[in-house]
């Protein structure tokens, strides 16, 4: 079944001062949920922002993951989709938060360790698959493949308005070590460059998706599917401060434009507008399910301390405050195994992807349930798993399942 309305959770993190910066009290964490910022228009006054959690410069990566991110990762094992994305201006610490370093691993490595520890502990046979891609100057590129200079992969919408990236590689992983080796290679394919404000500035939005599928041991042994999206948004930039050249300016223009559209989407959702401008940016199209859709959502807002960034900090926190009002309606998914037609078998043997459809059907209690499946070039599409609709179209189906079927209180 569907869960109740779920507002996007917003977590704020303040990075430490750099060695080249002069410390001041412009930005301060007053409590676990309150951040105080000097008013950029009147330095004698302060503005306070309230969020679900606030963390100062001394807070480690492990605390943020344990307190706020881990519960969302755990929801994947109830068949739900969850999204965590880092937002902030360039140099605010987004990539460090989500990716981290070898000595201070970020959200992505911790989340995958969580998933594989869950796999080892449970008796279920988990099928874990990963995709990783970037949006660079409004073009989508697969980071699991060697970098190319082509036009990028298309974003498409199926008959039931589900958004997907056509031709995206999805790889099965069976251990954290296997994932980490693959992930480190893929990170080398992401576009970065040096600017005045950041030596390793991300020039693209990066999206890692983890899909977990397993067969339940209750009743008829249903197959459940949950997904986790971990997103590092490129930071907005002021070219006057970054002193970008022509090439960097073209990149920052695309980044700023997509973040502007993100703001428009949030504003439209909060005001109940009849048109939500998801299509105005590749990034917001991909985030559509996470913004007012059927996924649990969390925004980690990274801010830079100091008077030099106070206007950027104020703008970032104001946007984060609006984002807290966006309501999603998460739905858990059950995958019903499929039976192939003769045409499907021929297409599979020719190396093609078997087409799938998803439909909404009413549950026995009147709550709408969803039927769907996730097509992938590397998924196991064996003839043994087969059902077909009256029209002859393959239809893996997805139903809602109550949350909490698999709880985890001892992972990480």
C-alpha positions as CSV (number, residue, x, y, z in Angstrom):
1,X,0.0,0.0,0.0
2,X,1.0,3.6,-0.2
3,X,2.4,5.2,2.9
4,X,1.2,8.6,4.2
5,X,2.5,11.9,2.9
6,X,6.2,12.3,3.5
7,X,7.8,15.7,3.5
8,X,11.4,15.9,2.2
9,X,13.8,15.8,5.2
10,X,16.4,18.6,5.2
11,X,19.7,18.3,6.9
12,X,22.1,21.2,7.1
13,X,25.9,20.8,7.4
14,X,28.4,23.6,7.8
15,X,31.9,22.9,6.5
16,X,35.1,24.0,8.5
17,X,37.0,27.1,7.6
18,X,39.8,26.6,5.2
19,X,43.4,27.6,6.0
20,X,43.1,30.6,3.7
21,X,39.9,31.9,5.4
22,X,39.6,34.1,8.5
23,X,37.2,32.5,11.0
24,X,34.2,34.5,12.2
25,X,30.8,33.9,13.8
26,X,28.7,34.6,10.7
27,X,27.2,31.1,10.6
28,X,26.7,29.1,13.8
29,X,24.8,25.9,14.8
30,X,22.7,26.9,17.8
31,X,21.1,23.5,18.4
32,X,20.5,20.2,16.8
33,X,17.8,21.8,14.6
34,X,18.6,25.5,14.5
35,X,21.2,27.4,12.4
36,X,21.9,31.1,13.0
37,X,23.2,33.3,10.1
38,X,24.0,37.0,10.1
39,X,21.5,39.0,8.0
40,X,23.3,39.8,4.8
41,X,21.4,43.1,4.6
42,X,22.0,44.2,8.2
43,X,25.1,42.7,9.9
44,X,23.7,43.8,13.3
45,X,20.8,41.3,13.1
46,X,20.6,37.5,12.8
47,X,18.3,35.1,11.0
48,X,17.5,31.7,12.3
49,X,16.7,28.7,10.2
50,X,15.0,25.5,11.4
51,X,15.7,22.1,9.8
52,X,15.4,18.5,10.7
53,X,19.0,18.3,11.7
54,X,21.9,20.7,11.8
55,X,25.6,19.8,12.0
56,X,28.6,22.0,12.7
57,X,32.2,21.7,11.3
58,X,33.3,19.3,14.0
59,X,30.7,16.6,13.2
60,X,32.0,13.5,11.5
61,X,30.7,11.7,8.5
62,X,29.7,8.7,10.6
63,X,27.3,10.8,12.8
64,X,25.4,12.2,9.9
65,X,25.0,8.8,8.2
66,X,23.9,7.1,11.4
67,X,21.4,9.7,12.5
68,X,19.8,10.7,9.3
69,X,20.8,8.7,6.2
70,X,20.7,5.1,7.5
71,X,17.0,5.1,8.1
72,X,16.4,6.0,4.4
73,X,18.8,3.3,3.3
74,X,17.0,0.8,5.4
75,X,13.7,1.7,3.8
76,X,15.0,0.1,0.5
77,X,14.5,-3.3,2.3
78,X,10.8,-2.5,2.6
79,X,10.5,-2.2,-1.2
80,X,10.5,1.6,-1.2
81,X,12.6,4.1,-3.2
82,X,14.7,6.7,-1.4
83,X,16.7,9.6,-2.6
84,X,19.5,11.6,-0.9
85,X,20.9,14.6,-2.6
86,X,23.5,17.1,-1.6
87,X,22.8,20.8,-2.4
88,X,24.9,24.0,-2.0
89,X,27.2,26.4,-3.7
90,X,30.6,25.4,-5.2
91,X,33.1,24.6,-2.5
92,X,30.6,24.0,0.3
93,X,31.5,20.3,0.8
94,X,28.9,18.4,-1.2
95,X,31.2,15.9,-2.8
96,X,33.0,15.3,0.5
97,X,29.7,14.6,2.2
98,X,28.4,12.1,-0.3
99,X,31.7,10.6,-1.6
100,X,34.2,11.3,1.1
101,X,37.8,10.1,1.3
102,X,39.5,6.9,2.2
103,X,40.0,8.0,5.8
104,X,36.5,9.7,6.0
105,X,34.1,7.7,3.8
106,X,31.0,9.6,2.8
107,X,27.4,8.5,2.3
108,X,27.9,6.4,-0.8
109,X,30.5,4.0,0.6
110,X,28.7,3.8,3.9
111,X,25.3,3.1,2.3
112,X,26.8,0.3,0.1
113,X,28.5,-1.2,3.2
114,X,25.1,-1.1,4.9
115,X,23.4,-2.9,2.0
116,X,26.0,-5.7,1.8
117,X,26.0,-6.2,5.6
118,X,22.3,-6.5,5.4
119,X,22.7,-9.1,2.6
120,X,25.1,-11.2,4.7
121,X,22.9,-11.1,7.8
122,X,19.6,-12.0,6.1
123,X,18.6,-15.3,4.6
124,X,17.1,-13.6,1.5
125,X,18.9,-13.9,-1.8
126,X,19.4,-10.2,-2.7
127,X,20.1,-9.2,-6.3
128,X,22.0,-5.9,-6.0
129,X,22.6,-3.8,-9.2
130,X,24.2,-0.4,-9.6
131,X,24.1,2.4,-12.3
132,X,26.1,5.6,-12.2
133,X,25.8,8.6,-14.5
134,X,26.3,12.3,-14.8
135,X,24.5,15.2,-16.3
136,X,27.0,17.5,-18.0
137,X,25.9,20.6,-19.9
138,X,22.4,19.1,-20.2
139,X,23.6,15.8,-21.6
140,X,23.5,12.4,-19.8
141,X,26.7,10.2,-19.8
142,X,27.2,6.7,-18.3
143,X,30.0,6.8,-15.8
144,X,30.3,3.0,-15.9
145,X,31.5,3.2,-19.5
146,X,34.6,4.9,-20.9
147,X,34.0,8.6,-21.4
148,X,32.8,9.6,-24.8
149,X,32.2,12.9,-26.6
150,X,28.8,11.9,-28.1
151,X,25.5,13.5,-27.6
152,X,24.7,11.5,-24.4
153,X,21.9,9.2,-23.5
154,X,18.3,10.1,-23.9
155,X,15.9,10.5,-21.1
156,X,12.6,8.9,-21.9
157,X,9.1,8.4,-20.4
158,X,7.1,5.3,-20.8
159,X,3.4,5.0,-21.3
160,X,2.8,5.3,-17.6
161,X,5.0,8.4,-17.2
162,X,7.9,6.6,-15.5
163,X,11.2,8.4,-16.3
164,X,14.3,6.4,-17.3
165,X,17.6,6.8,-19.0
166,X,17.7,4.8,-22.2
167,X,20.8,2.6,-22.7
168,X,22.1,3.1,-19.2
169,X,24.4,0.3,-18.0
170,X,23.3,-1.5,-14.8
171,X,25.9,-3.8,-13.2
172,X,25.3,-6.6,-10.7
173,X,27.6,-6.3,-7.6
174,X,28.0,-9.1,-5.0
175,X,30.4,-7.5,-2.5
176,X,31.5,-4.1,-1.3
177,X,35.0,-4.6,-2.6
178,X,33.6,-5.3,-6.1
179,X,31.5,-2.2,-5.9
180,X,34.2,0.0,-4.5
181,X,36.7,-0.9,-7.3
182,X,34.0,-0.2,-9.9
183,X,33.0,3.0,-8.2
184,X,36.5,4.4,-8.0
185,X,37.1,3.8,-11.7
186,X,33.7,5.5,-12.5
187,X,34.6,8.5,-10.4
188,X,37.6,9.0,-12.6
189,X,35.2,9.5,-15.6
190,X,33.3,12.3,-13.9
191,X,34.1,15.8,-15.2
192,X,35.9,18.0,-12.7
193,X,38.1,21.2,-13.1
194,X,39.9,23.7,-11.0
195,X,38.3,27.1,-10.2
196,X,39.4,29.9,-7.9
197,X,37.0,28.6,-5.2
198,X,37.6,24.9,-5.6
199,X,40.6,22.9,-6.8
200,X,38.4,19.9,-7.7
201,X,35.1,21.5,-8.7
202,X,32.5,19.1,-10.0
203,X,31.3,20.2,-13.4
204,X,28.3,17.9,-13.6
205,X,25.5,16.4,-11.5
206,X,26.3,12.8,-10.6
207,X,23.6,10.1,-9.8
208,X,24.3,6.7,-8.3
209,X,21.3,4.3,-8.2
210,X,21.3,1.1,-6.3
211,X,18.5,-1.4,-7.0
212,X,17.9,-4.2,-4.5
213,X,15.6,-7.1,-5.4
214,X,14.8,-10.2,-3.3
215,X,12.2,-12.9,-2.8
216,X,10.3,-12.9,0.4
217,X,9.9,-16.0,2.6
218,X,6.3,-15.1,3.6
219,X,3.3,-16.5,1.9
220,X,3.7,-17.0,-1.8
221,X,7.3,-15.8,-1.8
222,X,6.8,-12.5,-3.5
223,X,9.6,-10.6,-5.1
224,X,10.2,-7.1,-3.8
225,X,12.3,-4.3,-5.3
226,X,13.7,-1.2,-3.6
227,X,15.9,1.6,-5.1
228,X,18.3,4.1,-3.6
229,X,19.4,7.2,-5.4
230,X,22.5,9.1,-4.1
231,X,23.0,12.4,-5.9
232,X,25.8,14.9,-5.8
233,X,24.5,18.1,-7.4
234,X,27.1,20.5,-8.9
235,X,27.2,23.8,-7.0
236,X,25.9,27.1,-8.2
237,X,28.6,29.5,-9.3
238,X,29.2,33.2,-9.5
239,X,31.6,33.6,-12.5
240,X,32.9,36.9,-11.1
241,X,34.2,35.1,-8.0
242,X,35.4,31.9,-9.6
243,X,37.1,33.8,-12.5
244,X,36.0,31.1,-14.9
245,X,37.3,31.1,-18.5
246,X,35.1,30.5,-21.5
247,X,34.9,26.7,-21.1
248,X,34.1,26.9,-17.4
249,X,31.6,29.6,-17.9
250,X,29.6,27.4,-20.3
251,X,29.6,24.6,-17.7
252,X,28.6,26.9,-14.9
253,X,25.8,28.4,-17.1
254,X,24.3,24.9,-17.5
255,X,24.7,24.1,-13.8
256,X,23.1,27.4,-12.7
257,X,20.3,26.9,-15.2
258,X,19.4,23.4,-13.9
259,X,19.5,24.6,-10.3
260,X,17.2,27.5,-11.2
261,X,14.7,25.1,-12.7
262,X,15.0,23.0,-9.5
263,X,13.9,26.1,-7.6
264,X,11.0,26.6,-10.0
265,X,9.9,23.0,-9.5
266,X,9.9,23.4,-5.7
267,X,8.1,26.7,-5.9
268,X,5.4,25.2,-8.2
269,X,4.9,22.2,-5.9
270,X,4.5,24.4,-2.9
271,X,2.0,26.7,-4.5
272,X,0.0,24.0,-6.1
273,X,0.6,25.1,-9.6
274,X,-1.1,23.3,-12.4
275,X,2.2,22.9,-14.3
276,X,5.3,21.6,-12.6
277,X,8.3,22.4,-14.9
278,X,10.1,19.0,-14.6
279,X,10.8,19.0,-18.3
280,X,12.7,22.2,-18.3
281,X,15.9,20.5,-17.1
282,X,17.4,17.0,-17.5
283,X,18.2,17.0,-13.8
284,X,14.6,17.8,-12.6
285,X,13.2,15.2,-15.0
286,X,15.4,12.6,-13.4
287,X,14.4,13.9,-9.9
288,X,10.7,13.9,-10.7
289,X,9.9,10.9,-8.6
290,X,11.9,12.4,-5.7
291,X,10.1,15.8,-5.8
292,X,6.4,15.3,-5.3
293,X,6.6,11.7,-6.5
294,X,6.7,8.2,-4.9
295,X,10.1,8.3,-3.3
296,X,11.3,9.1,0.2
297,X,13.5,12.2,0.0
298,X,16.3,13.9,1.9
299,X,18.3,17.0,1.0
300,X,21.6,17.6,2.7
301,X,22.3,21.3,2.5
302,X,26.0,22.1,2.6
303,X,27.0,25.7,3.4
304,X,30.3,27.6,3.6
305,X,31.0,29.6,6.8
306,X,32.2,33.1,6.9
307,X,31.1,36.6,5.9
308,X,32.4,36.3,2.4
309,X,29.7,33.6,1.6
310,X,26.8,35.0,3.8
311,X,24.6,35.9,0.8
312,X,25.1,32.5,-0.8
313,X,24.4,30.9,2.5
314,X,21.2,32.9,3.0
315,X,20.0,32.0,-0.5
316,X,20.8,28.3,0.0
317,X,19.1,28.1,3.3
318,X,16.0,29.9,2.0
319,X,15.7,27.4,-0.8
320,X,16.1,24.5,1.7
321,X,13.4,25.9,3.8
322,X,11.0,25.9,0.9
323,X,12.0,22.3,0.0
324,X,10.9,21.1,3.4
325,X,7.3,21.7,2.3
326,X,7.5,19.3,-0.7
327,X,5.4,16.2,0.0
328,X,6.0,12.8,-1.6
329,X,3.8,9.7,-1.4
330,X,6.1,6.7,-1.2
331,X,5.0,3.4,-2.6
332,X,6.6,0.0,-2.1
333,X,7.0,-2.3,-5.0
334,X,6.4,-6.0,-5.6
335,X,7.8,-7.5,-8.8
336,X,5.6,-10.3,-10.4
337,X,7.7,-12.6,-12.5
338,X,7.1,-12.4,-16.3
339,X,6.4,-15.0,-19.0
340,X,7.8,-14.3,-22.4
341,X,6.1,-14.3,-25.8
342,X,7.8,-15.7,-28.9
343,X,8.6,-12.1,-30.0
344,X,10.2,-11.4,-26.6
345,X,12.5,-14.5,-26.8
346,X,13.6,-13.5,-30.3
347,X,14.4,-10.0,-29.2
348,X,16.3,-11.3,-26.1
349,X,18.5,-13.7,-28.2
350,X,19.3,-10.8,-30.6
351,X,20.7,-8.8,-27.7
352,X,17.7,-6.5,-27.3
353,X,16.0,-5.4,-24.1
354,X,12.5,-6.9,-23.6
355,X,10.0,-4.0,-23.4
356,X,8.0,-3.7,-20.2
357,X,4.9,-1.7,-19.0
358,X,3.6,-0.6,-15.7
359,X,0.0,0.0,-14.6
360,X,-1.9,1.2,-11.5
361,X,-4.4,-1.4,-10.1
362,X,-6.6,-1.0,-7.0
363,X,-5.6,-3.1,-4.0
364,X,-8.1,-5.2,-2.1
365,X,-8.4,-2.5,0.6
366,X,-9.0,0.2,-2.0
367,X,-5.5,1.6,-1.8
368,X,-3.9,1.9,-5.2
369,X,-1.0,-0.5,-5.9
370,X,1.6,-0.2,-8.6
371,X,2.8,-2.8,-11.0
372,X,6.2,-2.3,-12.7
373,X,9.6,-3.6,-13.4
374,X,13.1,-2.1,-14.1
375,X,14.5,-3.2,-17.5
376,X,18.3,-3.5,-17.7
377,X,20.8,-4.7,-20.3
378,X,22.4,-6.8,-17.6
379,X,19.3,-8.0,-15.7
380,X,18.5,-11.7,-15.6
381,X,15.6,-11.9,-18.1
382,X,15.3,-15.7,-18.1
383,X,12.3,-17.5,-19.8
384,X,11.7,-19.2,-16.5
385,X,10.3,-16.0,-15.1
386,X,7.2,-15.4,-17.2
387,X,3.7,-13.9,-17.3
388,X,2.0,-11.9,-20.0
389,X,-0.9,-9.5,-20.2
390,X,-4.0,-10.1,-22.3
391,X,-2.6,-7.9,-25.0
392,X,0.6,-10.0,-25.2
393,X,2.8,-7.4,-23.6
394,X,5.3,-8.5,-20.9
395,X,4.1,-6.9,-17.6
396,X,6.2,-7.3,-14.5
397,X,3.9,-6.0,-11.8
398,X,4.6,-4.0,-8.7
399,X,2.3,-3.9,-5.6
400,X,2.7,-1.9,-2.4
401,X,3.9,-3.6,0.7
402,X,3.7,-2.3,4.3
403,X,6.9,-0.6,5.4
404,X,9.0,-2.3,8.1
405,X,8.8,-5.8,6.7
406,X,12.5,-6.0,7.2
407,X,13.8,-3.8,10.0
408,X,17.5,-3.3,10.8
409,X,18.6,-2.1,14.1
410,X,22.1,-3.5,14.1
411,X,23.7,-2.5,10.8
412,X,26.6,-0.2,10.9
